[in-house]
């Protein structure tokens, strides 16, 4: 039987959210670059986790016209945690 989906943040999700909250908005690459190297997280792992956070309602994906292939994830400021849309 599959596990119930939790709306709470895991430790790994919180690490990524801290990056987005600090920056205001960030691309997948910016989040990946901001994480400690010793975590060894691949780009695809960061992308998957950001998509899960979007599904949970913690992030909003925004397509920026200047970077058509680039998606910015916005999470608002730490004062508005956990939900704030761009």
Secondary structure, 3 states (H helix, E strand, C coil): CCCCCCCCCCHHHHHHHHHHHHHCEEEHHHHHHHCCHHHCCCHHHHHHHHHHHHHHCCCEEEECHHHCCCEEEECCCHHHCCCCCC
